[in-house]
Amino acid sequence: MSATHSPACLRSPDAVELVSATPPISVPGSFSRYHAAPMPRHGCGRAWLLSNLAVLGPVALLAMLAVFAPYRALGQENPLSTIHVAPPPPPPPPPSTEPPPVEGKAALKARAGERIRVDVNLVLVPLTVTDPMDRLVTGLEKENFALYENNHPEALKSFSSEDAPVSIGVIFDLSGSMANKVIRARDSILQFMKTSNPQDEFFVVGFNDRPELIEDFTSSTDEIDARLSTVKAGHRTALLDAIYFGLNKMKQAKYERKALLVVSDGGDNRSRYTEGEVRSVVRESGVQIYSIGIFDPYAATTEERMGPLLLNDISDETGGRLFRVDDIAEMGDIATKISSELRHEYVLGYKPTDEKRDGKWRKVRVRLVPPAGLPPLTVHARNGYYAPLQ
């Protein structure tokens, strides 16, 4: 889902970054520097002491040493005449006189589970922001976003914009109409993977008459390259079946964030699943869908003419986008742009005010509250989710 707001700043041709003008912050508790007073010149006294050692008695000798000892120690400990003063460490707490409580098995299990506890009520909404020239906008903060569920404002419990790893499935069209495009498409897929987060995991599904798993989850682009080098295009297009297959495969993903990349040149003419069935599964999955569409402007069939609309709608409602290829030589650049978007997403997290587990569709809307004086911006975010049943 896309929404346009006002406004973000322009920083480079490829991305926009809002740079904070916050002054430097001094860190409390840092060391202070003091200059010690000049030390006494006691060399003459030492010479006098040695030359008259025989004359002085033991008591006088000890008295002299007591006078000069502090200055000698100061000179050894601080040869640069600078003292770094640090606050003294707090005294250790007194030892407890009570024996530790004995924990039962249930308590031990609860303590162990605290480390890996996941709040299933937290809804995550990944999104990207673009400017009027379709460039990414980075550097926004939590206060720049407002979120609504069924038009009710929700408090954001979490906010992140770091480059976190993603589980990604590639849905690769190998139907007959892709015969003269398959090499460029394969190269763009590899370009997408090589510019993604090194920790991302990928699987690849190829499809024509039916979908088939080409490569299972892996982070090795070399393995995927070897498998893709043998693919050939032919037969018809079961696009909807392939998307359904990919969403089902995504249930085995290891990362919280998940995305599909669909590379296709047209509509569907072979699937068993209907468009309505696939749309329902897309909504339930919470998986973002990005698409690279290599469409023929002179498409002859109804399926081919409907292809752009199908991919655009499915991608848009998940917070992803459809990128149309006007020049097949630009596919690599488009693939790089998509990998960059996935690496520069904002992720908003909230706990719904409506806690009912009724399985109903909840509409989600993100409103941008940008800094003043910026051009209109567009938010790309999922438009809803199904509430859990239990």
C-alpha positions in Angstrom: 0.0 0.0 0.0 1.4 3.4 -0.9 0.5 6.7 0.7 1.8 10.2 -0.2 2.6 12.7 2.5 4.5 16.0 2.9 7.6 16.1 2.9 11.8 14.4 3.0 15.2 15.7 2.1 17.4 15.1 -0.9 20.9 14.1 -0.3 22.3 12.0 -3.2 21.1 10.8 -6.6 20.4 7.3 -5.3 19.1 7.8 -1.8 17.9 10.6 0.5 19.2 10.7 4.1 17.9 13.1 6.7 20.9 14.3 8.7 20.3 15.5 12.2 21.8 18.9 13.2 22.0 17.8 16.8 25.1 19.4 18.6 27.7 17.2 20.1 26.7 15.6 23.3 29.2 15.6 26.2 29.5 12.3 28.0 29.0 12.6 31.8 31.5 10.9 34.1 34.5 11.4 31.7 38.0 11.8 33.2 39.2 15.3 34.2 42.7 16.6 33.9 44.5 18.6 36.6 48.1 19.8 36.5 50.0 19.0 39.7 51.9 21.8 41.4 55.6 21.9 40.5 57.5 19.4 42.6 60.2 20.6 45.0 63.8 20.6 43.8 65.2 18.1 46.2 68.3 17.0 44.4 70.5 19.2 46.6 68.9 17.8 49.7 69.7 14.3 48.6 73.4 15.2 47.9 73.6 16.8 51.3 72.1 13.7 52.9 74.6 11.3 51.2 77.6 13.5 52.0 76.7 13.8 55.6 75.4 10.3 56.1 78.2 9.4 58.5 77.4 12.5 60.6 73.7 12.0 60.8 72.2 9.7 63.3 69.6 7.0 62.4 66.8 9.1 63.8 67.6 12.2 61.7 68.0 10.0 58.7 64.5 8.5 59.1 63.0 12.0 59.5 64.6 13.2 56.3 63.2 10.2 54.3 59.8 10.8 55.7 59.8 14.4 54.4 60.9 13.6 50.9 59.1 10.3 50.3 55.7 11.8 49.2 57.3 14.0 46.5 59.3 11.1 45.2 56.2 8.9 44.9 54.3 11.6 43.2 57.0 12.0 40.6 57.1 8.3 39.9 53.4 7.8 39.5 52.7 10.8 37.4 55.8 11.7 35.2 53.7 13.9 32.9 52.4 16.1 35.8 48.8 15.3 34.8 46.4 13.5 37.1 43.3 11.7 35.7 40.6 11.8 38.3 37.9 9.1 38.0 35.0 8.7 40.4 35.7 6.0 43.0 33.9 2.7 42.4 30.9 2.1 44.6 31.5 -0.1 47.6 30.5 -3.7 47.2 27.1 -4.6 48.7 27.2 -6.4 52.0 27.0 -10.2 51.7 23.5 -11.6 52.0 22.8 -13.5 55.2 19.8 -15.3 53.6 20.3 -18.6 51.6 19.2 -18.4 48.0 15.7 -19.8 47.3 15.4 -23.3 45.9 13.8 -23.2 42.4 11.6 -26.0 41.2 11.6 -27.4 37.6 8.8 -25.0 36.6 10.7 -22.0 37.8 13.9 -23.1 36.0 12.0 -23.6 32.8 10.5 -20.2 33.1 13.9 -18.6 33.7 15.4 -20.4 30.7 12.5 -19.3 28.5 12.9 -15.6 29.4 15.9 -15.4 27.0 14.0 -16.5 23.9 10.5 -15.2 24.7 8.7 -13.8 21.7 5.7 -11.6 22.2 3.2 -13.0 19.7 0.9 -10.0 20.1 3.4 -7.6 18.6 2.5 -6.7 15.0 5.5 -5.8 12.8 5.0 -3.4 9.8 8.0 -3.1 7.5 7.9 -0.2 5.1 9.9 2.1 2.8 9.7 5.8 2.1 10.4 7.4 -1.3 10.5 11.0 -2.6 8.9 12.4 -5.7 11.8 11.1 -7.8 11.3 7.5 -6.4 14.4 7.7 -4.4 14.7 6.0 -1.0 14.4 8.3 2.1 16.5 7.2 5.1 17.2 8.8 8.4 13.6 9.2 9.6 12.9 8.6 13.3 10.1 7.0 15.3 8.3 10.3 15.9 8.0 10.7 12.1 5.4 7.9 11.9 1.9 7.4 13.1 0.1 4.1 12.8 -3.6 3.2 12.8 -5.4 -0.1 13.0 -9.0 0.1 11.7 -8.6 3.9 11.9 -7.7 3.7 15.6 -4.4 5.2 16.6 -1.9 2.7 18.0 1.2 3.4 20.1 4.5 2.3 18.6 6.2 -0.2 20.9 9.3 -0.7 18.7 11.1 1.0 15.8 14.1 0.0 13.9 15.8 0.9 10.6 18.9 -1.3 10.7 20.0 -3.7 7.9 18.6 -6.9 9.4 18.7 -10.2 7.5 15.7 -11.4 5.4 14.5 -14.7 4.2 13.8 -14.3 0.5 12.2 -16.5 -2.1 12.7 -15.9 -5.8 9.8 -16.9 -8.2 11.4 -17.2 -11.6 9.2 -17.4 -14.8 10.5 -20.1 -17.2 7.6 -20.1 -19.5 8.0 -20.1 -23.3 7.6 -16.3 -23.6 10.7 -15.9 -21.5 13.0 -17.7 -24.0 14.8 -14.6 -25.2 14.8 -12.9 -21.7 15.9 -15.8 -19.5 19.6 -15.0 -19.5 19.1 -11.3 -18.6 16.6 -12.3 -15.9 19.0 -14.9 -14.4 21.8 -12.4 -14.3 19.5 -9.8 -12.6 18.5 -12.4 -9.9 22.2 -13.1 -9.2 22.8 -9.3 -9.0 20.0 -9.0 -6.6 21.4 -11.6 -4.3 25.0 -10.3 -4.4 23.9 -6.9 -3.4 21.7 -8.1 -0.5 22.6 -8.5 3.1 25.3 -11.3 3.3 23.2 -13.0 6.0 20.1 -13.2 3.9 18.9 -16.7 2.9 17.4 -17.5 -0.4 15.4 -20.2 -2.2 14.5 -20.3 -5.9 11.3 -21.6 -7.5 11.2 -21.9 -11.3 7.8 -22.3 -13.0 6.2 -22.8 -16.4 3.4 -25.5 -16.4 3.9 -26.0 -12.7 6.3 -24.7 -10.0 9.4 -26.6 -9.1 12.0 -25.9 -6.4 15.3 -25.2 -8.1 17.4 -24.4 -4.9 16.4 -24.7 -1.3 17.2 -22.2 1.4 20.9 -21.2 1.2 23.1 -18.1 1.6 25.5 -19.3 -1.1 25.0 -17.4 -4.3 27.5 -19.8 -6.0 25.2 -22.7 -5.4 22.3 -20.8 -6.9 24.4 -19.6 -9.8 25.3 -23.2 -10.7 21.6 -24.3 -10.6 20.3 -21.4 -12.6 22.9 -21.9 -15.3 21.1 -25.0 -16.5 17.5 -23.7 -16.7 15.6 -23.4 -19.9 12.4 -21.7 -20.9 9.3 -23.4 -22.3 5.6 -24.2 -22.0 2.9 -22.2 -20.3 2.7 -19.9 -17.2 1.4 -21.1 -13.8 2.2 -17.8 -12.0 -0.4 -18.1 -9.3 0.6 -21.6 -8.4 4.2 -20.5 -8.2 3.4 -17.7 -5.8 1.3 -20.0 -3.7 4.2 -22.5 -3.7 6.6 -19.9 -2.6 4.5 -18.6 0.2 4.1 -22.1 1.5 7.8 -22.7 1.3 8.4 -19.5 3.3 6.9 -21.2 6.4 10.4 -22.8 6.7 12.2 -19.5 6.9 14.5 -18.8 9.8 14.1 -15.0 9.8 11.2 -12.8 11.1 11.3 -10.7 7.9 10.3 -12.4 4.7 10.0 -11.4 1.1 9.3 -12.8 -2.4 10.8 -11.5 -5.6 8.7 -12.4 -8.6 10.4 -12.2 -12.1 7.9 -12.6 -14.8 6.7 -11.3 -18.2 3.0 -11.8 -18.1 -0.2 -13.1 -16.7 -1.3 -16.6 -15.7 -2.7 -19.2 -18.1 -2.1 -22.5 -16.4 -2.6 -22.4 -12.6 -5.0 -24.5 -10.5 -5.3 -21.9 -7.8 -7.5 -18.9 -8.5 -6.5 -15.3 -8.1 -8.9 -14.9 -5.1 -7.3 -18.0 -3.3 -3.8 -16.7 -3.8 -4.7 -13.2 -2.6 -6.1 -14.7 0.6 -2.9 -16.6 1.2 -0.8 -13.5 0.5 -2.8 -11.6 3.1 -2.4 -14.4 5.7 1.3 -14.8 5.1 2.7 -11.4 6.1 5.3 -11.8 3.3 6.4 -8.8 1.3 6.3 -9.3 -2.5 8.4 -7.4 -4.9 8.0 -7.9 -8.7 10.1 -7.3 -11.8 7.7 -7.2 -14.7 9.1 -7.7 -18.2 5.8 -6.9 -20.0 5.2 -6.9 -23.7 3.4 -3.6 -24.6 1.8 -5.5 -27.6 0.4 -8.4 -25.5 -2.0 -10.5 -27.5 -3.9 -12.4 -24.9 -6.1 -11.4 -22.0 -3.8 -13.1 -19.5 -0.8 -11.2 -20.7 -2.7 -7.9 -20.6 -3.9 -8.6 -17.0 -0.4 -9.6 -15.9 0.8 -6.1 -14.9 -2.4 -5.4 -12.9 -2.2 -8.7 -11.0 1.5 -8.3 -10.0 1.0 -4.6 -9.1 -2.0 -5.3 -6.8 -0.4 -8.3 -5.0 2.9 -6.4 -4.5 1.3 -3.2 -3.4 -0.9 -4.6 -0.7 2.1 -6.4 1.0 4.2 -3.2 1.2 6.3 -4.3 -1.8 6.3 -2.8 -5.3 6.2 -3.7 -9.0 9.1 -2.5 -11.1 8.3 -2.4 -14.8 11.2 -3.1 -17.2 11.1 -0.8 -20.2 14.6 -1.8 -21.3 15.7 -5.3 -20.6 19.3 -4.0 -20.2 18.1 -2.2 -17.0 17.1 -5.3 -15.2 20.3 -5.5 -13.2 19.9 -1.9 -11.9 16.3 -2.7 -10.9 17.4 -5.8 -9.0 20.0 -3.7 -7.2 17.3 -1.1 -6.3 15.1 -3.8 -4.8 17.9 -5.2 -2.7 18.7 -1.7 -1.4 15.0 -1.2 -0.4 15.0 -4.4 1.6 18.2 -3.2 3.4 16.8 0.2 4.2 13.4 -0.6 5.5 11.8 0.9 8.6 10.0 -1.7 10.8 7.3 -0.4 13.1 6.0 -2.7 15.9 2.8 -2.2 18.0 0.4 -4.1 20.2 -3.1 -3.8 19.0 -5.6 -2.1 21.3 -8.2 -4.6 20.0 -7.0 -7.8 21.7 -9.8 -10.0 20.3 -8.5 -13.2 18.6 -11.3 -13.4 16.1 -9.4 -14.1 12.8 -10.8 -11.0 11.2 -9.0 -8.7 8.8 -7.5 -5.6 10.4 -6.8 -2.7 8.2 -3.4 -1.0 8.9 -2.5 2.5 7.8 0.8 4.3 8.3 0.8 8.1 8.2 4.1 10.0 7.8 4.8 13.0 10.0 7.9 14.4 8.2 10.1 17.3 9.3 8.9 20.6 8.0 10.0 22.0 4.7 10.4 18.7 2.8 8.7 17.6 -0.5 5.8 15.1 -0.6 6.8 11.6 0.4 5.3 8.2 -0.3 5.0 5.4 2.3 5.0 1.8 1.0 3.6 -0.5 3.7 1.3 -3.5 4.1 -2.3 -2.6 4.3 -3.5 -5.1 6.9 -3.4 -8.5 8.5 -5.6 -11.2 9.8 -6.0 -11.3 13.6 -5.0 -14.7 15.2 -7.7 -17.1 16.2 -6.0 -18.3 19.4 
